[in-house]
Structures are given as structure tokens and as C-alpha cells.
Amino acid sequence: MILNDTKYNYITILETNNVHNDDPPINYNKVVVMGLGQLVLPVAKYVKEKGFDAYRYDIKEKAMDMAQTNYGIKKAINFGNFDVLIICVSTHGQMTCFPHK
């Protein structure tokens, strides 16, 4: 089940069972978070805190190294074996992200 978490103002993933009682439970474990700027790390940390196997992808190798060293968020090298892919996109306009000095 995916829902909007107003406390953190981004999407949260919760483990749930299938709708039909005869179906086996759905198990989401490996989650990769990718996207732009400041959103990726807090989302990846939140995913890890909720007990998921959290990965991060970033075009900046240093950002992935920092997340792994400081928070135990693993580096994503490819996207083939993940249960969930979260893409973080800023809703800020260019003027709010890059104000003129």
C-alpha cells in the first residue's frame, strides 16, 4: 500500500497483504531511492528506519558513499533486482531552488 505521509510530506511504503485472502502475502524488502537533490537522503533514511533494505542511487558517487558510511544505505549500481523503486522529484520552481544572488 502506498500513501502520502503528511508528517514527512513524501510517499511512504507500508508492507501489506494482498487484497484477496487466498493470495500469499506481498513482501517488499529491497527498496531503491533515486532522484534530485535534498529529497533522496531523507526518504532513503526513512525507508531504512522502517526496516527495509535501503539503497540509494545518485549521479554523484560521493553522495552514495556518504549515505552508506553514515547511514548504512547501500549503493545501487543497477535497478534489476529491487522490489520497489522510489523516484523523488522536487516540486519547487527554478527560482526557489536557485535564487539569484
N, C-alpha and C positions, 0 to 999 in steps of 0.2 A: 504494500500500500504506500502511496506517495502522497504527502500532504504538505501544506505550507506551514512552516513553523514560524509563527509571528514573533516569538522571542528573539530568534536569530535572523529573521527575515530572509530565509532561503529554504530550499527544499530539503526535507529530512526523509530518510528511508527507514521504515519500520518493518521488521520481519513479521509476516502474517502467513496464515494458511490459505490455501486456495478456497474459492467460493464454494465449490462442491465438496461435500464431506467425504466422498469416496476417493477423491484425488489425494495423492501424497502431499505432504507439506512442501511449500516452496522455501528453499534455503538460499538466501543471498549471503555470500560471505566476502568474496573478493570485489572490492569497490575501487575504481579509479576516478580521481577528481582532476579535471583539467579546465583551463580557462584563462581568463585575463586578470592580471594584477592582484589586488588585495583580497579578492574573494576566495581564491583557491585554498590558501593555507587554513583559514578558519573553518572552512567546510570540511577539509580533509581531517583536521583535528577533531571536529565534532563526530565525523564518521568513525574514527578510531575510538573515541571515548564511548561510543555506543556499542563497541565490541566487534566491529567489522575489521577485516584485513584490509587496511587502507593503503592506497598507492596514490602517487601524485605524478602528473606529467606537466613539464614546463619546458619551454624552449631554452630557458636559462639553466644550465647544469648546476650552477651554484645554488639556485633556489631549491632544486631537488636534493642536493647534498645537505643543505641546512635543515630541510624538513626531516630527512632521515636521521641526521645526527641529533637534532634537538628534540624531535617528537616521535621518532620511530615510524615515520610514514615512509614506506618503501618507494623506490623509483619505478615508474612504469616505463618500460622500454618499447613495448608494443601493446596492442589493445585486443589481442586474440583470446585471452583466457579469463576475462573478467565477467562477473555476473551482472554488474551494474556500472554504467558509465555516467558520471555527472559532469555536465559542462556548465561552468559558471561564466555568465556574461554580465558585465556591468550595464546598468540602466542609466548611468549618468551621461549627460551630453558632453561633447568635447570641451566645452567651456568650463564645466565643473571639474573635469578630470585634469585639464591642462590650462589653468588660468594664466592669462598674460601677466607678466611682472611689470 
